[in-house]
């Protein structure tokens, strides 16, 4: 089935064409260069074969960047930040809380920048035939070739695509060059391409936290193996895989080793439960605790088997809400949960969703109500062995213990993080909490049952 073209809007009002194919863990592929047009790519046999193969296991997401292809053309701002906005618009439009990201050729720096800025959303990073330093690609040789754009646009596109695809793929090269001429005009190319090719993200490499695979073919013209080695050596734990070949297209030449390396790197399993985030050390996150009020009395009244059934409903409601709002389950504690969020807004939205779901349950099952206390705090906890530790975590737990069943209580830090987001808070005043020397000001988050 041919991919469906949809459009996302960037923060600065640019329409970005995107397509999806297949189901499963999302793999978002950046554009490769200036020659992409989503509908035309599908007509080129090796690219179509690649897309269909990837889509057998995963949801493949592709898009045309601003100024090219089916996206808004004639854009003046094609800076790195603008190109990152394109990617942001695509994943937000598709509501992908977590995904694998593949940055290719000239758009590798875009993927690196996004992964460094949004570690909570990128599960895996794949860098194909790309670079982090502009000096690795914007060479005098490339600059001299670019001068052909104004004098002989056809000759320029043929030369670039020969270099990109490899000299032994005449028919594919012809198709790529034709697609490039449909993707951009000479004037648009001179606006977009220098901005893309001169992007430099070397300083961001140490900030990448996602497991990273750097893939490169040894004989690619204009881009040496040194560029790949540099990235792999500056991203913590990155894998470097060097393949034989001269084509810069992952779907071109001998694509089998490329596909195999990517498939093994991503594996068959999700990096986290669908919609979940991973908690990371050293970053600001919001901690949420739930606690079933009167769980011991519940067990005494109902007996072990019936009480366990009630608690399973609690677990189901909490986990469904976490998946829906991008929360990471840190641990379950019998009658409560600890979860983390990179966004205080999503944490509060999740808490409200939970309480509404518990209220709906209680309406349907008045004989076995589930009254749950929820407490939230934000800070920079210590991550160790799939758990979180530190003052921020302890305070969140104490806040939850202070709440009553059906309440959501948050610290002042959380309230300030979501200022202006439409949440209604009631000041509960300063409260003495066990283990804390001074009083802590708490706020109740007001919520209503859905009518």
Secondary structure, DSSP 4 states (H G I P E B T S, - for coil): -PPEEEEEE-TTS-EEEEEEES-SSEEEEPP-STT--HHHHTTSHHHHHHHHHHTTTSEEEEEPPTTSTTSPPS-S---HHHHHHHHHHHHHHTT-SSEEEEEEGGGHHHHHHHHHH-TTTEEEEEEES--SSGGGT--HHHHHHHTHHHH-HHHHHHHHHHHHH-TT-HHHHHHHHHHHHHH--HHHHHHHHHHHHT---GGGGGG--SEEEEEEETT-TTS-HHHHHHHHHHSTT-EEEEES---S-TTSSS-HHHHHHHHHHH-SS-SSSTT-----TTS-EEEEEEEETTHHHHHHHH-HHHHHHHHHHHHHHHHHHHHHHTPEEEEE-SSEEEEEES-HHHHHHHHHHHHHHHHHHHHH-GGG---EEEEEEEE-PEEETTEEESHHHHHHHHHHHHSPTT-EEEEHHHHHHTTTSS-EEEEEEEE--TT-SS-EEEEEEE-----
